[in-house]
Amino acid sequence: MTKRKTSKGKGQGSGRGSNSWKKQNGPRKEFVKVEFTRHMPVLLQSVLEQLGLKKGQIFVDCNLGDGGHSEELAKLMDGDITIAGFDLDQDAIARAKANFEIAFKDLQKKPNIIFINDNFRNLTKALDEKGVSKADAILYDLGLSSYELEESGRGFSFKKDEPLIMTFSNKRDGGSEGEGEGEGDGVGETASAISEYSGADANGADSVQFTAEDIINDWDEENIRTIIESYGEDKFAWKIAKGIVKARVLERITSTSKLAEIIKQSVPGFVRFGKTHPATKTFQALRIAINDELNALNETLPQAINKLNAGGRLVVISYHSLEDRIVKNFFKKFEEEEEGKILTKRPIVPTEDETDINPRARSAKMRVFQKK
Ligand SMILES: C[S@@+](CC[C@H](N)C(=O)[O-])C[C@H]1O[C@@H](n2cnc3c(N)ncnc32)[C@H](O)[C@@H]1O
């Protein structure tokens, strides 16, 4: 995972495609010597182009994260833009606020930023409550940020020794501090088939009802296997599920490193010593299940298309085939329903230059739809 220097010096808010990252920040090693992690916005230049925004317009950033895309957009617009930024993670909202304070200090006109600590599955309701009736462009940059992976302490990485939590939101049980409950419209087929494995509550609210530790220790073997197969597409899911259930008889599994070791011991030797860590797919699967990621995506995309002004763009960056399939199918459906047209017959992917600097971008696929 590439890190970006977040102090006020070089590196702060400077990303405009990989070449200018290199020009302004020097060779790759510069990015590794950091004070703390700032998520590097993926496909930044293409995103700015594809959003097609003009000064004075309204932009919805559904995955604010560290605010990288929004920050560069606001600078490009000389601050003359309204941004409604969603993030489920309270830490992300706080980090984006802090980053913006530095980044926009010297702008004569400050962007109008509306922070929304809520799930993007509640898009319509949350925006309506903030008085945002329509938007000129909407961006999704799915998944998790470098901060969440590396520093949140919530157990997203099998390379760390952390408690098995894996929730984007820090909220537990007590309901949403955010903008309210789920809309629940239009759950798509892919995710609804396995929707009972959702970590969100029945209303689709953003409080989290269970963690990775709960799944690993309390669920039966068949359900654990189904999650790893469905969301991780791991062909050794059955072996991993068996290994987990056998290990937990001796002792409750509470840490990422313990789980990673159990997975390693459960898979065949050629996988154990292969190029990719054998826990990669299981960790992805658990994260998707706990955060109910596919259902949230299925619910939000129809809301997004309804929120767009005529000519407005919907831009989605996904990081694995399950997400990309949902986006692709929705865009096809929108076109069939004469909502507008697909602008990317094939997804836009990062250049080698970008993935060299930011390996996280490697699996990114960006699709763009324009409303009629
Ligand atoms: C890849 S990061 C976004 C990075 C951001 N574009 C940047 O340049 O800094 C994804 C963010 O989306 C948030 N997130 C994931 N699923 C979400 C959801 N359903 N609703 C709201 N936020 C979500 C995560 O907490 C994370 O901060």
The ligand as a Tripos MOL2 file, in Angstrom:
@<TRIPOS>MOLECULE
LIG
   27    29     1     0     0
SMALL
NO_CHARGES

@<TRIPOS>ATOM
      1 C1        -11.6260    4.1190   -1.2490 C.3       1 LIG1
      2 S1        -12.0710    5.1060    0.1030 S.3       1 LIG1
      3 C2        -12.3970    6.6850   -0.6250 C.3       1 LIG1
      4 C3        -11.1640    7.4960   -0.8300 C.3       1 LIG1
      5 C4        -11.4130    8.9240   -1.3170 C.3       1 LIG1
      6 N1        -12.0040    8.9350   -2.6400 N.3       1 LIG1
      7 C5        -10.1270    9.7180   -1.3080 C.2       1 LIG1
      8 O1         -9.6550   10.1080   -2.3810 O.co2     1 LIG1
      9 O2         -9.5910    9.9520   -0.2220 O.co2     1 LIG1
     10 C6        -13.6810    4.5470    0.4520 C.3       1 LIG1
     11 C7        -14.3830    5.2390    1.6170 C.3       1 LIG1
     12 O3        -15.7630    4.9310    1.5100 O.3       1 LIG1
     13 C8        -16.2990    4.6650    2.7910 C.3       1 LIG1
     14 N2        -17.4530    3.7930    2.5840 N.ar      1 LIG1
     15 C9        -17.4600    2.4940    2.2090 C.ar      1 LIG1
     16 N3        -18.7140    2.0440    2.0500 N.ar      1 LIG1
     17 C10       -19.5290    3.0990    2.3110 C.ar      1 LIG1
     18 C11       -20.9520    3.2740    2.3100 C.ar      1 LIG1
     19 N4        -21.7670    2.2610    2.0030 N.pl3     1 LIG1
     20 N5        -21.4550    4.4740    2.6210 N.ar      1 LIG1
     21 C12       -20.6310    5.5150    2.9300 C.ar      1 LIG1
     22 N6        -19.2720    5.4120    2.9660 N.ar      1 LIG1
     23 C13       -18.7360    4.2210    2.6500 C.ar      1 LIG1
     24 C14       -15.1530    4.0430    3.5680 C.3       1 LIG1
     25 O4        -15.3210    4.2590    4.9460 O.3       1 LIG1
     26 C15       -13.9390    4.7830    2.9770 C.3       1 LIG1
     27 O5        -13.6110    5.8990    3.7830 O.3       1 LIG1
@<TRIPOS>BOND
     1     1     2 1
     2     2     3 1
     3     2    10 1
     4     3     4 1
     5     4     5 1
     6     5     6 1
     7     5     7 1
     8     7     8 2
     9     7     9 1
    10    10    11 1
    11    11    12 1
    12    11    26 1
    13    12    13 1
    14    13    14 1
    15    13    24 1
    16    14    15 ar
    17    14    23 ar
    18    15    16 ar
    19    16    17 ar
    20    17    18 ar
    21    17    23 ar
    22    18    19 1
    23    18    20 ar
    24    20    21 ar
    25    21    22 ar
    26    22    23 ar
    27    24    25 1
    28    24    26 1
    29    26    27 1
@<TRIPOS>SUBSTRUCTURE
     1 LIG1         1 GROUP 0 **** ****
